[in-house]
Amino acid sequence: MLIQALPVEEKPLKVNNQAAFDEMRAKLNNAEAESKDMYSDLKLQLDEKNFIQVANATNSTAAQKTEADPKDFILDEEPIDDSVGYVQSEHMHFCGREGGSCACDGTVHYGKVDPLGWRDCEADPAACADNLLSHPHVSKLNQNADSPTGCNNLELTDPAPGFAKLCFCEPPREEPIHRCGLQGEDCHCKGTAFIGKLEIDGVQPAPFASMFELPFFYKENVTQPFKCEANFFLGSDPFPEVAKQCFCDSHGRKDIAEVHAQFEFFQGMLAIQTL
């Protein structure tokens, strides 16, 4: 004989006192907040542990390395670059297949290049590098060719499970032409120094590319700090009413012949205007 249990009607919890209800609600909110904080703390600890485990991997290559800083890893994203005109893939070269090693002075990038293969990467490394950067990948900074980086999941983690992966090396990026001071400030520069307008088309301070398209002054082979003033470049200031800024090209990013030609062009324009 089957006995069917009748459904029990669930009655809502009644709270006769509004103050008691508010107290219960507050306790519930606090408990929820504490659980979220606990989850965040545990996740952070786990992430840090994973970084350290990867950094301290003790295979035949990594055992010779000093302990890596977790900040040396960039996971699943392209390293940020604000250099003008820098195409990352054009500076990368193929340096190892998964399971091998990569001798690299700079940043090692590890990921899949599907549907390309390692032979394609030897033939056209820029296209392969561009393909790798378009997929989730791992980048490990500040590597040394004298202590090759293991091109494997143990040392670099696995950004693309189930796919064959390759390693690429990106040499250290040259320092871009940088602003070394505003008018009146000390400018530390070793290389070619420039001075030009501070505000251009409503942008202040204007970038170097904009300043280079207007009259400017420059001095080569600067070795000592100087005050960002026109008299350092000329001995006098032909435009005293114009606010200025200074830039430094420490690595010859601008060809000096181009700089001189641009300077002479503007000098000729200014000479014509004064006639």
N, C-alpha and C positions, 0 to 999 in steps of 0.2 A: 504494500500500500504506500503510495507516494504522498508525502505531505508537502504541500507548497507553502513556503513561508510568505506571509503577507508583507508587502513593502511597508517599511517603517517611515512614516512621514517625518522629515527633518524639519525641526522648528528652528527658526532663526534665534540667535542669542539675543535676549532682551536685556537692555541696560536701562534701568530706571533713572539713573542719575547721570546728567550730562557731563558732570565733572569726571565721573568714573569712565565714561566713554572716551573723553578727550585724553585721559591718562593712558588708557589702553591703546589708543591710536598713536600716541607719542612713543610708547614702548615699541610698538610694531615698526614705526619709522626708524627708530634708533637701531633696532635689531637688523633691519634691512641695510642701513648705512654701514654698520659694523661688518656685515658679511661682505659687502662690496669692497670695503677697505682691506679686509683679510684676503680676498681673492686677488686684489691688485698687488698686495705685498708678496703673496706667494708666487704670482706670475713674474714679478720683477726679480725675485730671488732665483727662480728657475731660469729665466733668460740670462742672468749674470753667470749662473753656474754653467750653462751651455756654452757661453762665450769662452769661459776659462778652460773648459774641457777641450774646446777646439784649439785654443791658443796654446795649450800645453800638451798637445798630441805628441806622443813619444814614439813615432816611427823612426826609421833610420835617418831621415832627413831632419825632422823637427826636433829630435833629441839634442841636436847640436845648437839649437837656437836658444836665445835668452827668452824669458817669459814674455809673451806678447801682451800688449795692451788691448783689451776688448774694443777700444775706440778705433783700433787699426782696421776693424772690419766694417764694411758697408754691405748690408744684406739686401738683395733683391731691389736695388735701386742704383741708378747711374750716379757716380760722384758728381757733385755740383761743380760747375765751372763757369766763371764769369769773365774769362779771357775773351777779348774781342777777336773774332775770326778763327777761333780754335775749333777744329773739327776733330773730335776725340778719336774716331775710328781710324783716321789717316795717320795717327801717331802710334798705333798699336801694332804689334807683330806677334805671330803665332809662336808659342814657346814650349808647348807640351801637350801630349794626349793624356787623358784620364789614366791614372796608374803610374804615370811617369813623374817627371819633375820639371820645373820651370826656373831657369837661371835668369833673374830679372833684377835690375836696379830700378826700382820705382813701384808701380802698382800692378799686382797680378789680378786679372779678371778671369773668373771660372764659371762656365755655363755651357748650355747646349747651343749648337749652331744649325739646328734642324731647319731645312732638309739638307744642308751642306755637310760635307765630311772633311776630315783632316787634310786630305789631298787637295781639296778646293782651297783650304786655308793656306796651304803652302804656296799655291798658285796666285791667289788673290786675297792677301791678308786683310786689306781694308774692307772688302765686301763681307768677309767672314766676321770681322770685328763688329761691323755695323749690325750684322745679323745677331750676334751674341748679345749686344747691348739692347736689342729690341725684346729680348726674353728675360725672365727673372734670372739673375746671376749674382755671384758673390764677388766682391772686390776687396783685396787685402793690400793695405797701403804699406809704404816704407819697407819694401823688401830689398834684400841684398843679393846680388848675383853670386857672391862668394859662398853663400849659404842657401842653395836652391830651395824653392818652395815646393812642397809636395802637391802635385796636381791630383788631388783625391778628396773624397768626401770627409775623411777623417780630419784632415787639416783645414779644409775650406768649407765644410758642411755641404749639403746636397741641395742646390737651388732648383734642380729639375729631376726629381725621382723618375727612374725608368728610362732616362735618355743618356746616351753617351755624351760626355762633356770634354771640353778642351780648355787650355789655358792660354791667355794672351798677356803680353807685357806692355805696359804703358810707361815710358820713361818719365822722370819728373818734368812737370810742366814749367816752362820758362815764366818768370815773373812778368806780368803784363806791365805796360806803361802805367804808372800809378801817380796819383796826386800826392805830392810830398808836402804841401803846405798852402795855406791861403796867404794873401798879401800881408806882409809884416811878420809872418811866422818863420821859424827856422825850418829849413828844408835839408834833409839828409839825403844826399844823392851821390852815387858814383857812376858816372856815365854822361849822357846828354840831358841837360836840364832845359825846360821850356817855361815861358811865362806868357799868359794870354788872358783874355776876358774871363771874368768869373761867371757872369750871367749871359746866357745866349738863348734867345727865343723863350724867355720866361723861365728857363731851367737854371737853377742856382744851387750848388755849383755845377756848371756844365761839364759833360764828359770830355775826355781828350779828343775824341773824334770830331766833336763839334768845334772845339777850340782850334783844331788844326786847320779848319776850313775858313778861318778868319785871321787877320794880321796877328802875328805872334813874334816873339824873339826867342833865341835859343843860344846855348853855349855848350860846346863839346868838351869832353875830357874833364868833367868836374870830379874832384876827388875829396873836397872838404865841404862840411855843412855851410850853408849860406842863408842870408835873409831873403825871403821871397819879395824882392823889390826890383823894379825895372833897372835901377842904377847898377845892380850886380851884372846885368847883361849889357848895358849900354853906357853907363856912367851918368845917364840922365833919364828922366821919364817923359817921353813925348806925349803921353796921354795921362796926366796926373789925375784927371777926374774919373777915370774908368777903374772900377774895382777889378782886381786881378787874382790869379791863382797860378801855382807852379806844379809842373809834372816832372817826373824822372823816368828816363828810359835806361835801365841798368843793363839790358841784354841786347841792345841793338835791334829792337823789334821794328823800328822805323829805319829804313835805309837812309843813311845820312845824305846821299845824293838827292833823294826825294825831299828830305827836310830842307836842304839848301835851295832847291828849285822852287819849292812852295814859298819859302821866305823871300826869295828874290822877286817872285811874282807879286807878292803883296807890297813889297817895297816899291816896285815900279808903279803899282796902282796908287799908292799913297803919294808918290812924287807927282803923278799926273794930277791928282786932286789938288795939290798945293800950287799948281801953275796958275 
